[in-house]
C-alpha cells in the first residue's frame, strides 16, 4: 500500500483516473446487486423455480425505465398455456 501511495505522489495525473475507475466499479457492483435482489427475471436458484417467467407479474414493469407500457395477453399463448395444464 505504501508503494501505491508513493506512485500517486510522483504521478498525480493518475488520481482522477483511479477515482473514475473506483466510481465505475462501485456503480457496476451496486447495479448488479440491485437487479439481483429486486428483479424477478434474475434467478439464482434454478432448482427451486425452474420456470421463473411463469411468476412474472405483467402489470409490473421489468425494465429500469418503462414508458407507456401496455400489456394485453396474446390469445395463442394463453391457449397453449391452458392446454399444457
mmCIF file of the C-alpha atoms, coordinates in Angstrom:
data_MODEL
# 
_entry.id   MODEL 
# 
loop_
_atom_site.group_PDB 
_atom_site.id 
_atom_site.type_symbol 
_atom_site.label_atom_id 
_atom_site.label_alt_id 
_atom_site.label_comp_id 
_atom_site.label_asym_id 
_atom_site.label_entity_id 
_atom_site.label_seq_id 
_atom_site.pdbx_PDB_ins_code 
_atom_site.Cartn_x 
_atom_site.Cartn_y 
_atom_site.Cartn_z 
_atom_site.occupancy 
_atom_site.B_iso_or_equiv 
_atom_site.pdbx_formal_charge 
_atom_site.auth_seq_id 
_atom_site.auth_comp_id 
_atom_site.auth_asym_id 
_atom_site.auth_atom_id 
_atom_site.pdbx_PDB_model_num 
ATOM 1  C CA . UNK A 1 1  ? 0.000   0.000   0.000   1.00 0.00 ? 1  UNK A CA 1 
ATOM 2  C CA . UNK A 1 2  ? 2.866   2.333   0.785   1.00 0.00 ? 2  UNK A CA 1 
ATOM 3  C CA . UNK A 1 3  ? 4.312   1.856   -2.707  1.00 0.00 ? 3  UNK A CA 1 
ATOM 4  C CA . UNK A 1 4  ? 0.945   2.681   -4.252  1.00 0.00 ? 4  UNK A CA 1 
ATOM 5  C CA . UNK A 1 5  ? 0.764   5.972   -2.356  1.00 0.00 ? 5  UNK A CA 1 
ATOM 6  C CA . UNK A 1 6  ? 4.308   6.838   -3.408  1.00 0.00 ? 6  UNK A CA 1 
ATOM 7  C CA . UNK A 1 7  ? 3.439   6.219   -7.048  1.00 0.00 ? 7  UNK A CA 1 
ATOM 8  C CA . UNK A 1 8  ? 0.435   8.543   -6.687  1.00 0.00 ? 8  UNK A CA 1 
ATOM 9  C CA . UNK A 1 9  ? 2.643   11.233  -5.148  1.00 0.00 ? 9  UNK A CA 1 
ATOM 10 C CA . UNK A 1 10 ? 5.029   11.009  -8.103  1.00 0.00 ? 10 UNK A CA 1 
ATOM 11 C CA . UNK A 1 11 ? 2.365   10.787  -10.812 1.00 0.00 ? 11 UNK A CA 1 
ATOM 12 C CA . UNK A 1 12 ? -0.527  12.977  -9.703  1.00 0.00 ? 12 UNK A CA 1 
ATOM 13 C CA . UNK A 1 13 ? -2.267  12.642  -13.068 1.00 0.00 ? 13 UNK A CA 1 
ATOM 14 C CA . UNK A 1 14 ? -3.293  9.087   -12.094 1.00 0.00 ? 14 UNK A CA 1 
ATOM 15 C CA . UNK A 1 15 ? -5.520  10.294  -9.217  1.00 0.00 ? 15 UNK A CA 1 
ATOM 16 C CA . UNK A 1 16 ? -8.556  11.242  -11.398 1.00 0.00 ? 16 UNK A CA 1 
ATOM 17 C CA . UNK A 1 17 ? -8.211  8.004   -13.364 1.00 0.00 ? 17 UNK A CA 1 
ATOM 18 C CA . UNK A 1 18 ? -8.256  5.934   -10.180 1.00 0.00 ? 18 UNK A CA 1 
ATOM 19 C CA . UNK A 1 19 ? -11.224 7.966   -8.924  1.00 0.00 ? 19 UNK A CA 1 
ATOM 20 C CA . UNK A 1 20 ? -13.226 7.343   -12.095 1.00 0.00 ? 20 UNK A CA 1 
ATOM 21 C CA . UNK A 1 21 ? -12.365 3.644   -12.079 1.00 0.00 ? 21 UNK A CA 1 
ATOM 22 C CA . UNK A 1 22 ? -13.428 3.318   -8.428  1.00 0.00 ? 22 UNK A CA 1 
ATOM 23 C CA . UNK A 1 23 ? -16.691 5.153   -9.200  1.00 0.00 ? 23 UNK A CA 1 
ATOM 24 C CA . UNK A 1 24 ? -17.385 2.861   -12.179 1.00 0.00 ? 24 UNK A CA 1 
ATOM 25 C CA . UNK A 1 25 ? -16.629 -0.291  -10.178 1.00 0.00 ? 25 UNK A CA 1 
ATOM 26 C CA . UNK A 1 26 ? -18.882 0.864   -7.344  1.00 0.00 ? 26 UNK A CA 1 
ATOM 27 C CA . UNK A 1 27 ? -21.690 1.687   -9.788  1.00 0.00 ? 27 UNK A CA 1 
ATOM 28 C CA . UNK A 1 28 ? -21.420 -1.675  -11.539 1.00 0.00 ? 28 UNK A CA 1 
ATOM 29 C CA . UNK A 1 29 ? -21.477 -3.540  -8.241  1.00 0.00 ? 29 UNK A CA 1 
ATOM 30 C CA . UNK A 1 30 ? -24.433 -1.526  -6.971  1.00 0.00 ? 30 UNK A CA 1 
ATOM 31 C CA . UNK A 1 31 ? -26.416 -2.048  -10.189 1.00 0.00 ? 31 UNK A CA 1 
ATOM 32 C CA . UNK A 1 32 ? -25.694 -5.785  -10.143 1.00 0.00 ? 32 UNK A CA 1 
ATOM 33 C CA . UNK A 1 33 ? -26.903 -6.129  -6.564  1.00 0.00 ? 33 UNK A CA 1 
ATOM 34 C CA . UNK A 1 34 ? -29.978 -4.007  -7.285  1.00 0.00 ? 34 UNK A CA 1 
ATOM 35 C CA . UNK A 1 35 ? -31.029 -6.187  -10.219 1.00 0.00 ? 35 UNK A CA 1 
ATOM 36 C CA . UNK A 1 36 ? -30.184 -9.381  -8.338  1.00 0.00 ? 36 UNK A CA 1 
ATOM 37 C CA . UNK A 1 37 ? -32.421 -8.604  -5.379  1.00 0.00 ? 37 UNK A CA 1 
ATOM 38 C CA . UNK A 1 38 ? -35.284 -6.617  -6.966  1.00 0.00 ? 38 UNK A CA 1 
ATOM 39 C CA . UNK A 1 39 ? -35.929 -8.027  -10.433 1.00 0.00 ? 39 UNK A CA 1 
ATOM 40 C CA . UNK A 1 40 ? -37.894 -11.229 -10.976 1.00 0.00 ? 40 UNK A CA 1 
ATOM 41 C CA . UNK A 1 41 ? -36.123 -12.228 -14.194 1.00 0.00 ? 41 UNK A CA 1 
ATOM 42 C CA . UNK A 1 42 ? -32.812 -12.789 -12.372 1.00 0.00 ? 42 UNK A CA 1 
ATOM 43 C CA . UNK A 1 43 ? -32.704 -16.332 -10.972 1.00 0.00 ? 43 UNK A CA 1 
ATOM 44 C CA . UNK A 1 44 ? -30.144 -17.673 -8.535  1.00 0.00 ? 44 UNK A CA 1 
ATOM 45 C CA . UNK A 1 45 ? -31.786 -20.998 -7.618  1.00 0.00 ? 45 UNK A CA 1 
ATOM 46 C CA . UNK A 1 46 ? -32.946 -22.747 -10.781 1.00 0.00 ? 46 UNK A CA 1 
ATOM 47 C CA . UNK A 1 47 ? -33.846 -25.996 -8.996  1.00 0.00 ? 47 UNK A CA 1 
ATOM 48 C CA . UNK A 1 48 ? -36.394 -24.294 -6.731  1.00 0.00 ? 48 UNK A CA 1 
ATOM 49 C CA . UNK A 1 49 ? -38.006 -22.363 -9.576  1.00 0.00 ? 49 UNK A CA 1 
ATOM 50 C CA . UNK A 1 50 ? -37.255 -23.934 -12.977 1.00 0.00 ? 50 UNK A CA 1 
ATOM 51 C CA . UNK A 1 51 ? -39.704 -21.667 -14.859 1.00 0.00 ? 51 UNK A CA 1 
ATOM 52 C CA . UNK A 1 52 ? -39.387 -18.188 -13.324 1.00 0.00 ? 52 UNK A CA 1 
ATOM 53 C CA . UNK A 1 53 ? -41.136 -16.474 -16.237 1.00 0.00 ? 53 UNK A CA 1 
ATOM 54 C CA . UNK A 1 54 ? -44.424 -18.033 -15.101 1.00 0.00 ? 54 UNK A CA 1 
ATOM 55 C CA . UNK A 1 55 ? -44.400 -15.886 -11.944 1.00 0.00 ? 55 UNK A CA 1 
ATOM 56 C CA . UNK A 1 56 ? -43.663 -12.542 -13.613 1.00 0.00 ? 56 UNK A CA 1 
ATOM 57 C CA . UNK A 1 57 ? -46.419 -10.002 -12.987 1.00 0.00 ? 57 UNK A CA 1 
ATOM 58 C CA . UNK A 1 58 ? -47.237 -8.447  -16.387 1.00 0.00 ? 58 UNK A CA 1 
ATOM 59 C CA . UNK A 1 59 ? -48.582 -5.270  -14.818 1.00 0.00 ? 59 UNK A CA 1 
ATOM 60 C CA . UNK A 1 60 ? -45.252 -4.577  -13.047 1.00 0.00 ? 60 UNK A CA 1 
ATOM 61 C CA . UNK A 1 61 ? -42.594 -3.009  -15.314 1.00 0.00 ? 61 UNK A CA 1 
ATOM 62 C CA . UNK A 1 62 ? -39.441 -5.109  -15.634 1.00 0.00 ? 62 UNK A CA 1 
ATOM 63 C CA . UNK A 1 63 ? -37.175 -2.502  -17.201 1.00 0.00 ? 63 UNK A CA 1 
ATOM 64 C CA . UNK A 1 64 ? -35.233 0.217   -15.448 1.00 0.00 ? 64 UNK A CA 1 
ATOM 65 C CA . UNK A 1 65 ? -37.271 2.834   -17.325 1.00 0.00 ? 65 UNK A CA 1 
ATOM 66 C CA . UNK A 1 66 ? -40.636 1.981   -18.862 1.00 0.00 ? 66 UNK A CA 1 
ATOM 67 C CA . UNK A 1 67 ? -42.529 4.493   -20.977 1.00 0.00 ? 67 UNK A CA 1 
ATOM 68 C CA . UNK A 1 68 ? -46.170 3.873   -21.989 1.00 0.00 ? 68 UNK A CA 1 
ATOM 69 C CA . UNK A 1 69 ? -46.174 0.141   -21.291 1.00 0.00 ? 69 UNK A CA 1 
ATOM 70 C CA . UNK A 1 70 ? -49.468 -1.517  -22.080 1.00 0.00 ? 70 UNK A CA 1 
ATOM 71 C CA . UNK A 1 71 ? -49.857 -5.236  -21.580 1.00 0.00 ? 71 UNK A CA 1 
ATOM 72 C CA . UNK A 1 72 ? -52.508 -7.440  -23.064 1.00 0.00 ? 72 UNK A CA 1 
ATOM 73 C CA . UNK A 1 73 ? -52.419 -11.225 -23.228 1.00 0.00 ? 73 UNK A CA 1 
ATOM 74 C CA . UNK A 1 74 ? -51.691 -12.967 -26.522 1.00 0.00 ? 74 UNK A CA 1 
ATOM 75 C CA . UNK A 1 75 ? -54.568 -15.326 -27.193 1.00 0.00 ? 75 UNK A CA 1 
ATOM 76 C CA . UNK A 1 76 ? -52.480 -18.022 -28.887 1.00 0.00 ? 76 UNK A CA 1 
ATOM 77 C CA . UNK A 1 77 ? -50.043 -18.196 -25.988 1.00 0.00 ? 77 UNK A CA 1 
ATOM 78 C CA . UNK A 1 78 ? -52.876 -18.342 -23.469 1.00 0.00 ? 78 UNK A CA 1 
ATOM 79 C CA . UNK A 1 79 ? -54.464 -21.219 -25.398 1.00 0.00 ? 79 UNK A CA 1 
ATOM 80 C CA . UNK A 1 80 ? -51.174 -23.155 -25.429 1.00 0.00 ? 80 UNK A CA 1 
ATOM 81 C CA . UNK A 1 81 ? -50.659 -22.454 -21.736 1.00 0.00 ? 81 UNK A CA 1 
ATOM 82 C CA . UNK A 1 82 ? -54.149 -23.721 -20.916 1.00 0.00 ? 82 UNK A CA 1 
ATOM 83 C CA . UNK A 1 83 ? -53.586 -26.877 -22.992 1.00 0.00 ? 83 UNK A CA 1 
ATOM 84 C CA . UNK A 1 84 ? -50.398 -27.698 -21.063 1.00 0.00 ? 84 UNK A CA 1 
ATOM 85 C CA . UNK A 1 85 ? -52.105 -27.572 -17.659 1.00 0.00 ? 85 UNK A CA 1 
# 
